[in-house]
Amino acid sequence: MAKTGQVYKRTTITLPLHDYEVLRFVAFKRGTSVAGVIRGMVQELLEDEEDIRDGLNALQEKEETLDWDTFKREYLGL
């Protein structure tokens, strides 16, 4: 599974058949389970949300307002 010592909570989701089949194919190609693919997707989503939250907090802490291009360049390195 993942890191030793972590506490896990079981959950159940219902997906359209086509989505499940695509996930199953992705899992097969990656050599993992459907649950492993979903866990990875959830982790990526949570990390993205954390990055967005951090970026918004940084904007609030700055005295001047930044436009989107400046924010991307200074905080995201894009």
PDB file of N, CA, C and O in Angstrom:
ATOM      1  N   MET A   1       0.834  -1.178   0.000  1.00  0.00           N
ATOM      2  CA  MET A   1       0.000   0.000   0.000  1.00  0.00           C
ATOM      3  C   MET A   1       0.875   1.236   0.000  1.00  0.00           C
ATOM      4  O   MET A   1       1.630   1.450  -0.949  1.00  0.00           O
ATOM      5  N   ALA A   2       0.797   2.055   1.035  1.00  0.00           N
ATOM      6  CA  ALA A   2       1.616   3.265   1.078  1.00  0.00           C
ATOM      7  C   ALA A   2       2.533   3.212   2.287  1.00  0.00           C
ATOM      8  O   ALA A   2       2.984   2.138   2.685  1.00  0.00           O
ATOM      9  N   LYS A   3       2.805   4.355   2.863  1.00  0.00           N
ATOM     10  CA  LYS A   3       3.752   4.449   3.967  1.00  0.00           C
ATOM     11  C   LYS A   3       3.290   3.649   5.180  1.00  0.00           C
ATOM     12  O   LYS A   3       2.110   3.653   5.530  1.00  0.00           O
ATOM     13  N   THR A   4       4.225   2.974   5.806  1.00  0.00           N
ATOM     14  CA  THR A   4       3.940   2.208   7.006  1.00  0.00           C
ATOM     15  C   THR A   4       3.565   3.148   8.141  1.00  0.00           C
ATOM     16  O   THR A   4       4.127   4.237   8.263  1.00  0.00           O
ATOM     17  N   GLY A   5       2.627   2.734   8.963  1.00  0.00           N
ATOM     18  CA  GLY A   5       2.239   3.532  10.114  1.00  0.00           C
ATOM     19  C   GLY A   5       1.097   4.495   9.840  1.00  0.00           C
ATOM     20  O   GLY A   5       0.577   5.104  10.775  1.00  0.00           O
ATOM     21  N   GLN A   6       0.691   4.652   8.578  1.00  0.00           N
ATOM     22  CA  GLN A   6      -0.433   5.530   8.272  1.00  0.00           C
ATOM     23  C   GLN A   6      -1.741   4.831   8.608  1.00  0.00           C
ATOM     24  O   GLN A   6      -1.855   3.610   8.494  1.00  0.00           O
ATOM     25  N   VAL A   7      -2.709   5.607   9.016  1.00  0.00           N
ATOM     26  CA  VAL A   7      -4.044   5.082   9.284  1.00  0.00           C
ATOM     27  C   VAL A   7      -4.879   5.266   8.025  1.00  0.00           C
ATOM     28  O   VAL A   7      -4.872   6.337   7.419  1.00  0.00           O
ATOM     29  N   TYR A   8      -5.581   4.242   7.641  1.00  0.00           N
ATOM     30  CA  TYR A   8      -6.403   4.280   6.436  1.00  0.00           C
ATOM     31  C   TYR A   8      -7.877   4.168   6.793  1.00  0.00           C
ATOM     32  O   TYR A   8      -8.241   3.558   7.799  1.00  0.00           O
ATOM     33  N   LYS A   9      -8.708   4.755   5.969  1.00  0.00           N
ATOM     34  CA  LYS A   9     -10.155   4.664   6.105  1.00  0.00           C
ATOM     35  C   LYS A   9     -10.702   4.127   4.795  1.00  0.00           C
ATOM     36  O   LYS A   9     -10.423   4.670   3.726  1.00  0.00           O
ATOM     37  N   ARG A  10     -11.470   3.075   4.880  1.00  0.00           N
ATOM     38  CA  ARG A  10     -12.058   2.468   3.681  1.00  0.00           C
ATOM     39  C   ARG A  10     -13.244   3.301   3.224  1.00  0.00           C
ATOM     40  O   ARG A  10     -14.019   3.803   4.038  1.00  0.00           O
ATOM     41  N   THR A  11     -13.372   3.438   1.916  1.00  0.00           N
ATOM     42  CA  THR A  11     -14.509   4.146   1.339  1.00  0.00           C
ATOM     43  C   THR A  11     -14.981   3.393   0.100  1.00  0.00           C
ATOM     44  O   THR A  11     -14.252   2.567  -0.449  1.00  0.00           O
ATOM     45  N   THR A  12     -16.167   3.675  -0.323  1.00  0.00           N
ATOM     46  CA  THR A  12     -16.735   3.038  -1.509  1.00  0.00           C
ATOM     47  C   THR A  12     -17.207   4.123  -2.454  1.00  0.00           C
ATOM     48  O   THR A  12     -17.832   5.095  -2.032  1.00  0.00           O
ATOM     49  N   ILE A  13     -16.906   3.958  -3.740  1.00  0.00           N
ATOM     50  CA  ILE A  13     -17.403   4.892  -4.740  1.00  0.00           C
ATOM     51  C   ILE A  13     -18.146   4.112  -5.809  1.00  0.00           C
ATOM     52  O   ILE A  13     -17.899   2.924  -6.017  1.00  0.00           O
ATOM     53  N   THR A  14     -19.036   4.781  -6.467  1.00  0.00           N
ATOM     54  CA  THR A  14     -19.776   4.195  -7.574  1.00  0.00           C
ATOM     55  C   THR A  14     -19.420   4.977  -8.825  1.00  0.00           C
ATOM     56  O   THR A  14     -19.530   6.202  -8.863  1.00  0.00           O
ATOM     57  N   LEU A  15     -18.992   4.250  -9.851  1.00  0.00           N
ATOM     58  CA  LEU A  15     -18.556   4.873 -11.095  1.00  0.00           C
ATOM     59  C   LEU A  15     -19.360   4.332 -12.259  1.00  0.00           C
ATOM     60  O   LEU A  15     -19.841   3.200 -12.211  1.00  0.00           O
ATOM     61  N   PRO A  16     -19.510   5.124 -13.300  1.00  0.00           N
ATOM     62  CA  PRO A  16     -20.071   4.572 -14.538  1.00  0.00           C
ATOM     63  C   PRO A  16     -19.157   3.456 -15.046  1.00  0.00           C
ATOM     64  O   PRO A  16     -17.942   3.509 -14.856  1.00  0.00           O
ATOM     65  N   LEU A  17     -19.730   2.469 -15.677  1.00  0.00           N
ATOM     66  CA  LEU A  17     -18.978   1.306 -16.139  1.00  0.00           C
ATOM     67  C   LEU A  17     -17.793   1.701 -17.009  1.00  0.00           C
ATOM     68  O   LEU A  17     -16.701   1.155 -16.850  1.00  0.00           O
ATOM     69  N   HIS A  18     -17.992   2.630 -17.912  1.00  0.00           N
ATOM     70  CA  HIS A  18     -16.898   3.042 -18.803  1.00  0.00           C
ATOM     71  C   HIS A  18     -15.724   3.608 -18.004  1.00  0.00           C
ATOM     72  O   HIS A  18     -14.571   3.273 -18.277  1.00  0.00           O
ATOM     73  N   ASP A  19     -16.010   4.464 -17.021  1.00  0.00           N
ATOM     74  CA  ASP A  19     -14.943   5.040 -16.195  1.00  0.00           C
ATOM     75  C   ASP A  19     -14.184   3.951 -15.445  1.00  0.00           C
ATOM     76  O   ASP A  19     -12.957   3.982 -15.362  1.00  0.00           O
ATOM     77  N   TYR A  20     -14.918   2.997 -14.905  1.00  0.00           N
ATOM     78  CA  TYR A  20     -14.276   1.894 -14.183  1.00  0.00           C
ATOM     79  C   TYR A  20     -13.370   1.090 -15.113  1.00  0.00           C
ATOM     80  O   TYR A  20     -12.260   0.713 -14.738  1.00  0.00           O
ATOM     81  N   GLU A  21     -13.849   0.832 -16.322  1.00  0.00           N
ATOM     82  CA  GLU A  21     -13.043   0.063 -17.270  1.00  0.00           C
ATOM     83  C   GLU A  21     -11.767   0.809 -17.661  1.00  0.00           C
ATOM     84  O   GLU A  21     -10.711   0.198 -17.826  1.00  0.00           O
ATOM     85  N   VAL A  22     -11.869   2.127 -17.807  1.00  0.00           N
ATOM     86  CA  VAL A  22     -10.687   2.929 -18.119  1.00  0.00           C
ATOM     87  C   VAL A  22      -9.706   2.872 -16.949  1.00  0.00           C
ATOM     88  O   VAL A  22      -8.505   2.694 -17.150  1.00  0.00           O
ATOM     89  N   LEU A  23     -10.220   3.024 -15.726  1.00  0.00           N
ATOM     90  CA  LEU A  23      -9.357   2.939 -14.541  1.00  0.00           C
ATOM     91  C   LEU A  23      -8.685   1.574 -14.445  1.00  0.00           C
ATOM     92  O   LEU A  23      -7.506   1.473 -14.106  1.00  0.00           O
ATOM     93  N   ARG A  24      -9.438   0.540 -14.744  1.00  0.00           N
ATOM     94  CA  ARG A  24      -8.880  -0.814 -14.695  1.00  0.00           C
ATOM     95  C   ARG A  24      -7.754  -0.981 -15.707  1.00  0.00           C
ATOM     96  O   ARG A  24      -6.741  -1.618 -15.418  1.00  0.00           O
ATOM     97  N   PHE A  25      -7.936  -0.403 -16.902  1.00  0.00           N
ATOM     98  CA  PHE A  25      -6.904  -0.459 -17.929  1.00  0.00           C
ATOM     99  C   PHE A  25      -5.665   0.310 -17.478  1.00  0.00           C
ATOM    100  O   PHE A  25      -4.544  -0.174 -17.636  1.00  0.00           O
ATOM    101  N   VAL A  26      -5.861   1.513 -16.914  1.00  0.00           N
ATOM    102  CA  VAL A  26      -4.744   2.321 -16.415  1.00  0.00           C
ATOM    103  C   VAL A  26      -4.003   1.548 -15.326  1.00  0.00           C
ATOM    104  O   VAL A  26      -2.773   1.515 -15.310  1.00  0.00           O
ATOM    105  N   ALA A  27      -4.751   0.933 -14.425  1.00  0.00           N
ATOM    106  CA  ALA A  27      -4.139   0.157 -13.349  1.00  0.00           C
ATOM    107  C   ALA A  27      -3.303  -0.994 -13.917  1.00  0.00           C
ATOM    108  O   ALA A  27      -2.189  -1.247 -13.458  1.00  0.00           O
ATOM    109  N   PHE A  28      -3.839  -1.674 -14.899  1.00  0.00           N
ATOM    110  CA  PHE A  28      -3.121  -2.783 -15.532  1.00  0.00           C
ATOM    111  C   PHE A  28      -1.815  -2.286 -16.150  1.00  0.00           C
ATOM    112  O   PHE A  28      -0.764  -2.899 -15.968  1.00  0.00           O
ATOM    113  N   LYS A  29      -1.887  -1.166 -16.885  1.00  0.00           N
ATOM    114  CA  LYS A  29      -0.702  -0.622 -17.535  1.00  0.00           C
ATOM    115  C   LYS A  29       0.351  -0.192 -16.515  1.00  0.00           C
ATOM    116  O   LYS A  29       1.547  -0.279 -16.790  1.00  0.00           O
ATOM    117  N   ARG A  30      -0.081   0.270 -15.337  1.00  0.00           N
ATOM    118  CA  ARG A  30       0.844   0.725 -14.296  1.00  0.00           C
ATOM    119  C   ARG A  30       1.278  -0.408 -13.376  1.00  0.00           C
ATOM    120  O   ARG A  30       2.170  -0.229 -12.546  1.00  0.00           O
ATOM    121  N   GLY A  31       0.658  -1.562 -13.518  1.00  0.00           N
ATOM    122  CA  GLY A  31       1.000  -2.688 -12.660  1.00  0.00           C
ATOM    123  C   GLY A  31       0.527  -2.504 -11.229  1.00  0.00           C
ATOM    124  O   GLY A  31       1.197  -2.929 -10.288  1.00  0.00           O
ATOM    125  N   THR A  32      -0.623  -1.874 -11.067  1.00  0.00           N
ATOM    126  CA  THR A  32      -1.169  -1.629  -9.740  1.00  0.00           C
ATOM    127  C   THR A  32      -2.663  -1.936  -9.749  1.00  0.00           C
ATOM    128  O   THR A  32      -3.186  -2.467 -10.728  1.00  0.00           O
ATOM    129  N   SER A  33      -3.330  -1.610  -8.684  1.00  0.00           N
ATOM    130  CA  SER A  33      -4.765  -1.853  -8.578  1.00  0.00           C
ATOM    131  C   SER A  33      -5.542  -0.595  -8.937  1.00  0.00           C
ATOM    132  O   SER A  33      -4.979   0.496  -9.014  1.00  0.00           O
ATOM    133  N   VAL A  34      -6.842  -0.762  -9.155  1.00  0.00           N
ATOM    134  CA  VAL A  34      -7.720   0.388  -9.378  1.00  0.00           C
ATOM    135  C   VAL A  34      -7.656   1.298  -8.151  1.00  0.00           C
ATOM    136  O   VAL A  34      -7.592   2.519  -8.288  1.00  0.00           O
ATOM    137  N   ALA A  35      -7.673   0.715  -6.971  1.00  0.00           N
ATOM    138  CA  ALA A  35      -7.590   1.501  -5.739  1.00  0.00           C
ATOM    139  C   ALA A  35      -6.291   2.301  -5.699  1.00  0.00           C
ATOM    140  O   ALA A  35      -6.287   3.452  -5.262  1.00  0.00           O
ATOM    141  N   GLY A  36      -5.197   1.705  -6.147  1.00  0.00           N
ATOM    142  CA  GLY A  36      -3.922   2.403  -6.173  1.00  0.00           C
ATOM    143  C   GLY A  36      -3.944   3.600  -7.118  1.00  0.00           C
ATOM    144  O   GLY A  36      -3.396   4.658  -6.806  1.00  0.00           O
ATOM    145  N   VAL A  37      -4.577   3.426  -8.270  1.00  0.00           N
ATOM    146  CA  VAL A  37      -4.709   4.535  -9.218  1.00  0.00           C
ATOM    147  C   VAL A  37      -5.532   5.654  -8.594  1.00  0.00           C
ATOM    148  O   VAL A  37      -5.162   6.824  -8.681  1.00  0.00           O
ATOM    149  N   ILE A  38      -6.642   5.298  -7.969  1.00  0.00           N
ATOM    150  CA  ILE A  38      -7.513   6.308  -7.355  1.00  0.00           C
ATOM    151  C   ILE A  38      -6.794   7.012  -6.216  1.00  0.00           C
ATOM    152  O   ILE A  38      -6.880   8.234  -6.096  1.00  0.00           O
ATOM    153  N   ARG A  39      -6.080   6.254  -5.368  1.00  0.00           N
ATOM    154  CA  ARG A  39      -5.320   6.886  -4.283  1.00  0.00           C
ATOM    155  C   ARG A  39      -4.315   7.895  -4.837  1.00  0.00           C
ATOM    156  O   ARG A  39      -4.162   8.987  -4.289  1.00  0.00           O
ATOM    157  N   GLY A  40      -3.637   7.535  -5.913  1.00  0.00           N
ATOM    158  CA  GLY A  40      -2.677   8.447  -6.535  1.00  0.00           C
ATOM    159  C   GLY A  40      -3.345   9.707  -7.065  1.00  0.00           C
ATOM    160  O   GLY A  40      -2.815  10.808  -6.918  1.00  0.00           O
ATOM    161  N   MET A  41      -4.515   9.539  -7.684  1.00  0.00           N
ATOM    162  CA  MET A  41      -5.248  10.689  -8.205  1.00  0.00           C
ATOM    163  C   MET A  41      -5.707  11.603  -7.072  1.00  0.00           C
ATOM    164  O   MET A  41      -5.626  12.826  -7.186  1.00  0.00           O
ATOM    165  N   VAL A  42      -6.184  11.017  -5.994  1.00  0.00           N
ATOM    166  CA  VAL A  42      -6.627  11.814  -4.844  1.00  0.00           C
ATOM    167  C   VAL A  42      -5.443  12.569  -4.254  1.00  0.00           C
ATOM    168  O   VAL A  42      -5.567  13.746  -3.917  1.00  0.00           O
ATOM    169  N   GLN A  43      -4.297  11.905  -4.125  1.00  0.00           N
ATOM    170  CA  GLN A  43      -3.111  12.561  -3.574  1.00  0.00           C
ATOM    171  C   GLN A  43      -2.689  13.747  -4.432  1.00  0.00           C
ATOM    172  O   GLN A  43      -2.361  14.811  -3.908  1.00  0.00           O
ATOM    173  N   GLU A  44      -2.698  13.564  -5.752  1.00  0.00           N
ATOM    174  CA  GLU A  44      -2.354  14.664  -6.661  1.00  0.00           C
ATOM    175  C   GLU A  44      -3.324  15.826  -6.501  1.00  0.00           C
ATOM    176  O   GLU A  44      -2.907  16.984  -6.467  1.00  0.00           O
ATOM    177  N   LEU A  45      -4.615  15.523  -6.403  1.00  0.00           N
ATOM    178  CA  LEU A  45      -5.628  16.565  -6.231  1.00  0.00           C
ATOM    179  C   LEU A  45      -5.407  17.329  -4.937  1.00  0.00           C
ATOM    180  O   LEU A  45      -5.466  18.559  -4.925  1.00  0.00           O
ATOM    181  N   LEU A  46      -5.155  16.616  -3.853  1.00  0.00           N
ATOM    182  CA  LEU A  46      -4.944  17.267  -2.563  1.00  0.00           C
ATOM    183  C   LEU A  46      -3.689  18.133  -2.571  1.00  0.00           C
ATOM    184  O   LEU A  46      -3.681  19.215  -1.984  1.00  0.00           O
ATOM    185  N   GLU A  47      -2.630  17.668  -3.228  1.00  0.00           N
ATOM    186  CA  GLU A  47      -1.409  18.465  -3.337  1.00  0.00           C
ATOM    187  C   GLU A  47      -1.655  19.725  -4.162  1.00  0.00           C
ATOM    188  O   GLU A  47      -1.155  20.797  -3.821  1.00  0.00           O
ATOM    189  N   ASP A  48      -2.428  19.602  -5.251  1.00  0.00           N
ATOM    190  CA  ASP A  48      -2.758  20.773  -6.062  1.00  0.00           C
ATOM    191  C   ASP A  48      -3.563  21.776  -5.252  1.00  0.00           C
ATOM    192  O   ASP A  48      -3.307  22.979  -5.315  1.00  0.00           O
ATOM    193  N   GLU A  49      -4.532  21.287  -4.495  1.00  0.00           N
ATOM    194  CA  GLU A  49      -5.353  22.174  -3.663  1.00  0.00           C
ATOM    195  C   GLU A  49      -4.498  22.890  -2.623  1.00  0.00           C
ATOM    196  O   GLU A  49      -4.709  24.071  -2.345  1.00  0.00           O
ATOM    197  N   GLU A  50      -3.536  22.175  -2.050  1.00  0.00           N
ATOM    198  CA  GLU A  50      -2.645  22.780  -1.062  1.00  0.00           C
ATOM    199  C   GLU A  50      -1.791  23.868  -1.711  1.00  0.00           C
ATOM    200  O   GLU A  50      -1.574  24.927  -1.122  1.00  0.00           O
ATOM    201  N   ASP A  51      -1.308  23.603  -2.931  1.00  0.00           N
ATOM    202  CA  ASP A  51      -0.515  24.611  -3.646  1.00  0.00           C
ATOM    203  C   ASP A  51      -1.353  25.856  -3.925  1.00  0.00           C
ATOM    204  O   ASP A  51      -0.865  26.976  -3.772  1.00  0.00           O
ATOM    205  N   ILE A  52      -2.593  25.673  -4.329  1.00  0.00           N
ATOM    206  CA  ILE A  52      -3.481  26.801  -4.596  1.00  0.00           C
ATOM    207  C   ILE A  52      -3.726  27.591  -3.318  1.00  0.00           C
ATOM    208  O   ILE A  52      -3.669  28.821  -3.322  1.00  0.00           O
ATOM    209  N   ARG A  53      -3.997  26.892  -2.233  1.00  0.00           N
ATOM    210  CA  ARG A  53      -4.232  27.547  -0.942  1.00  0.00           C
ATOM    211  C   ARG A  53      -2.997  28.339  -0.507  1.00  0.00           C
ATOM    212  O   ARG A  53      -3.113  29.470  -0.035  1.00  0.00           O
ATOM    213  N   ASP A  54      -1.816  27.739  -0.669  1.00  0.00           N
ATOM    214  CA  ASP A  54      -0.579  28.435  -0.324  1.00  0.00           C
ATOM    215  C   ASP A  54      -0.393  29.679  -1.187  1.00  0.00           C
ATOM    216  O   ASP A  54       0.036  30.722  -0.694  1.00  0.00           O
ATOM    217  N   GLY A  55      -0.711  29.567  -2.458  1.00  0.00           N
ATOM    218  CA  GLY A  55      -0.583  30.706  -3.361  1.00  0.00           C
ATOM    219  C   GLY A  55      -1.531  31.833  -2.997  1.00  0.00           C
ATOM    220  O   GLY A  55      -1.154  33.005  -3.011  1.00  0.00           O
ATOM    221  N   LEU A  56      -2.761  31.472  -2.670  1.00  0.00           N
ATOM    222  CA  LEU A  56      -3.729  32.496  -2.266  1.00  0.00           C
ATOM    223  C   LEU A  56      -3.314  33.161  -0.965  1.00  0.00           C
ATOM    224  O   LEU A  56      -3.465  34.373  -0.811  1.00  0.00           O
ATOM    225  N   ASN A  57      -2.794  32.380  -0.029  1.00  0.00           N
ATOM    226  CA  ASN A  57      -2.303  32.957   1.232  1.00  0.00           C
ATOM    227  C   ASN A  57      -1.145  33.908   0.974  1.00  0.00           C
ATOM    228  O   ASN A  57      -1.061  34.966   1.596  1.00  0.00           O
ATOM    229  N   ALA A  58      -0.254  33.541   0.065  1.00  0.00           N
ATOM    230  CA  ALA A  58       0.881  34.403  -0.257  1.00  0.00           C
ATOM    231  C   ALA A  58       0.396  35.711  -0.862  1.00  0.00           C
ATOM    232  O   ALA A  58       0.945  36.775  -0.578  1.00  0.00           O
ATOM    233  N   LEU A  59      -0.630  35.631  -1.694  1.00  0.00           N
ATOM    234  CA  LEU A  59      -1.181  36.854  -2.282  1.00  0.00           C
ATOM    235  C   LEU A  59      -1.782  37.756  -1.213  1.00  0.00           C
ATOM    236  O   LEU A  59      -1.622  38.975  -1.275  1.00  0.00           O
ATOM    237  N   GLN A  60      -2.463  37.182  -0.244  1.00  0.00           N
ATOM    238  CA  GLN A  60      -3.082  37.972   0.820  1.00  0.00           C
ATOM    239  C   GLN A  60      -2.025  38.629   1.699  1.00  0.00           C
ATOM    240  O   GLN A  60      -2.251  39.720   2.224  1.00  0.00           O
ATOM    241  N   GLU A  61      -0.881  37.984   1.866  1.00  0.00           N
ATOM    242  CA  GLU A  61       0.172  38.516   2.717  1.00  0.00           C
ATOM    243  C   GLU A  61       0.924  39.668   2.055  1.00  0.00           C
ATOM    244  O   GLU A  61       1.508  40.507   2.741  1.00  0.00           O
ATOM    245  N   LYS A  62       0.908  39.707   0.743  1.00  0.00           N
ATOM    246  CA  LYS A  62       1.601  40.787   0.036  1.00  0.00           C
ATOM    247  C   LYS A  62       0.757  42.058   0.113  1.00  0.00           C
ATOM    248  O   LYS A  62      -0.471  42.004   0.054  1.00  0.00           O
ATOM    249  N   GLU A  63       1.426  43.192   0.244  1.00  0.00           N
ATOM    250  CA  GLU A  63       0.714  44.458   0.334  1.00  0.00           C
ATOM    251  C   GLU A  63       0.157  44.881  -1.017  1.00  0.00           C
ATOM    252  O   GLU A  63      -0.938  45.439  -1.085  1.00  0.00           O
ATOM    253  N   GLU A  64       0.888  44.628  -2.080  1.00  0.00           N
ATOM    254  CA  GLU A  64       0.395  45.015  -3.394  1.00  0.00           C
ATOM    255  C   GLU A  64      -0.333  43.831  -4.037  1.00  0.00           C
ATOM    256  O   GLU A  64      -0.148  42.679  -3.645  1.00  0.00           O
ATOM    257  N   THR A  65      -1.142  44.139  -5.009  1.00  0.00           N
ATOM    258  CA  THR A  65      -1.888  43.105  -5.726  1.00  0.00           C
ATOM    259  C   THR A  65      -1.046  42.652  -6.917  1.00  0.00           C
ATOM    260  O   THR A  65      -0.444  43.469  -7.615  1.00  0.00           O
ATOM    261  N   LEU A  66      -1.015  41.346  -7.136  1.00  0.00           N
ATOM    262  CA  LEU A  66      -0.294  40.792  -8.271  1.00  0.00           C
ATOM    263  C   LEU A  66      -1.282  40.353  -9.340  1.00  0.00           C
ATOM    264  O   LEU A  66      -2.365  39.851  -9.038  1.00  0.00           O
ATOM    265  N   ASP A  67      -0.893  40.549 -10.587  1.00  0.00           N
ATOM    266  CA  ASP A  67      -1.717  39.978 -11.649  1.00  0.00           C
ATOM    267  C   ASP A  67      -1.332  38.502 -11.812  1.00  0.00           C
ATOM    268  O   ASP A  67      -0.320  38.052 -11.274  1.00  0.00           O
ATOM    269  N   TRP A  68      -2.140  37.768 -12.551  1.00  0.00           N
ATOM    270  CA  TRP A  68      -1.964  36.323 -12.691  1.00  0.00           C
ATOM    271  C   TRP A  68      -0.602  35.973 -13.282  1.00  0.00           C
ATOM    272  O   TRP A  68       0.042  35.028 -12.827  1.00  0.00           O
ATOM    273  N   ASP A  69      -0.156  36.723 -14.292  1.00  0.00           N
ATOM    274  CA  ASP A  69       1.135  36.414 -14.922  1.00  0.00           C
ATOM    275  C   ASP A  69       2.291  36.596 -13.941  1.00  0.00           C
ATOM    276  O   ASP A  69       3.220  35.789 -13.921  1.00  0.00           O
ATOM    277  N   THR A  70       2.239  37.645 -13.135  1.00  0.00           N
ATOM    278  CA  THR A  70       3.284  37.873 -12.135  1.00  0.00           C
ATOM    279  C   THR A  70       3.261  36.785 -11.080  1.00  0.00           C
ATOM    280  O   THR A  70       4.313  36.301 -10.662  1.00  0.00           O
ATOM    281  N   PHE A  71       2.062  36.393 -10.643  1.00  0.00           N
ATOM    282  CA  PHE A  71       1.932  35.323  -9.653  1.00  0.00           C
ATOM    283  C   PHE A  71       2.537  34.026 -10.178  1.00  0.00           C
ATOM    284  O   PHE A  71       3.307  33.367  -9.480  1.00  0.00           O
ATOM    285  N   LYS A  72       2.187  33.663 -11.413  1.00  0.00           N
ATOM    286  CA  LYS A  72       2.722  32.432 -12.003  1.00  0.00           C
ATOM    287  C   LYS A  72       4.238  32.479 -12.050  1.00  0.00           C
ATOM    288  O   LYS A  72       4.902  31.498 -11.713  1.00  0.00           O
ATOM    289  N   ARG A  73       4.787  33.603 -12.461  1.00  0.00           N
ATOM    290  CA  ARG A  73       6.235  33.736 -12.598  1.00  0.00           C
ATOM    291  C   ARG A  73       6.925  33.695 -11.219  1.00  0.00           C
ATOM    292  O   ARG A  73       7.908  32.976 -11.046  1.00  0.00           O
ATOM    293  N   GLU A  74       6.420  34.456 -10.247  1.00  0.00           N
ATOM    294  CA  GLU A  74       7.096  34.581  -8.962  1.00  0.00           C
ATOM    295  C   GLU A  74       6.858  33.403  -8.020  1.00  0.00           C
ATOM    296  O   GLU A  74       7.758  33.017  -7.274  1.00  0.00           O
ATOM    297  N   TYR A  75       5.658  32.831  -8.045  1.00  0.00           N
ATOM    298  CA  TYR A  75       5.323  31.796  -7.064  1.00  0.00           C
ATOM    299  C   TYR A  75       5.287  30.385  -7.637  1.00  0.00           C
ATOM    300  O   TYR A  75       5.487  29.412  -6.910  1.00  0.00           O
ATOM    301  N   LEU A  76       5.033  30.273  -8.940  1.00  0.00           N
ATOM    302  CA  LEU A  76       4.944  28.943  -9.521  1.00  0.00           C
ATOM    303  C   LEU A  76       6.114  28.626 -10.440  1.00  0.00           C
ATOM    304  O   LEU A  76       6.285  27.484 -10.865  1.00  0.00           O
ATOM    305  N   GLY A  77       6.920  29.639 -10.747  1.00  0.00           N
ATOM    306  CA  GLY A  77       8.073  29.414 -11.612  1.00  0.00           C
ATOM    307  C   GLY A  77       7.702  29.066 -13.031  1.00  0.00           C
ATOM    308  O   GLY A  77       8.433  28.351 -13.716  1.00  0.00           O
ATOM    309  N   LEU A  78       6.548  29.577 -13.480  1.00  0.00           N
ATOM    310  CA  LEU A  78       6.094  29.269 -14.851  1.00  0.00           C
ATOM    311  C   LEU A  78       6.332  30.416 -15.786  1.00  0.00           C
ATOM    312  O   LEU A  78       6.010  30.324 -16.970  1.00  0.00           O
TER     313      LEU A  78
END
